[in-house]
Amino acid sequence: MRYPLVILALLLTTIGSFSSRSAAAPLPLTSSSLFISGQRGLFHSPIGFVINSGNTDWHLAVAPKNNSYIETVYRAPGDNKVQAALTVRAETLLSKTDLDSYAKKWIKDYPRLGFEVLTAKKVRVGEQVGYMLDLLSRENSKQLRQVLFLKGRNTVTLTCRDDVSTFAQSLKSCNDIIRTFHW
């Protein structure tokens, strides 16, 4: 009779040790739980959006502890000098704005920050309208694609970055992950 209680206690301790962001489910070990769902690389944000690694071989990594705006990170496989990554950043704005105004602010700021803006246009990702920016760093050999989303005062910025020489290869996987974004 003591063994079932010990097993239950160990199970509850194990479930409780996972981050509520990455394994939240109405009932642990049900079909909506990450333990049971077959969706690899799934991330649920506390502000309501969902994203996953899709059909890529990229993996969900731990967000850096020193940056409270970064919700999560997806990393490319491999051991390149610079590992391609897609960061998911969320922020709550002090005042309400529209997507065009928010994007234009960044388009104006990027040249001051050392980036050349290659592309700036609205895009549709599922039901969500976003703003896509392709950027090239003038200071190092990095290329970025950002997709900005805005809902109310909450913003989400998906940033794919890689070395210029390998950016075209990693962009396909980044785009596959970005297409899974749902808010």
Stockholm file with secondary structure:
# STOCKHOLM 1.0

chainA/1-183         MRYPLVILALLLTTIGSFSSRSAAAPLPLTSSSLFISGQRGLFHSPIGFVINSGNTDWHLAVAPKNNSYIETVYRAPGDNKVQAALTVRAETLLSKTDLDSYAKKWIKDYPRLGFEVLTAKKVRVGEQVGYMLDLLSRENSKQLRQVLFLKGRNTVTLTCRDDVSTFAQSLKSCNDIIRTFHW
#=GR chainA/1-183 SS CHHHHHHHHHHHHHHHHSCHHHHCCSSTTSTTSTTTCCCTTCEECTTSCEECCTTSSCEEECCCTTCTTEEEEEECSSCCSSCCEEEEEEEECSSCCCHHHHHHHHHHHGGGGTEEEEEEEEEEETTEEEEEEEEEESSSSEEEEEEEEEETTEEEEEEEEEEGGGHHHHHHHHHHHHTTCBC
#=GC SS_cons         CHHHHHHHHHHHHHHHHSCHHHHCCSSTTSTTSTTTCCCTTCEECTTSCEECCTTSSCEEECCCTTCTTEEEEEECSSCCSSCCEEEEEEEECSSCCCHHHHHHHHHHHGGGGTEEEEEEEEEEETTEEEEEEEEEESSSSEEEEEEEEEETTEEEEEEEEEEGGGHHHHHHHHHHHHTTCBC
//
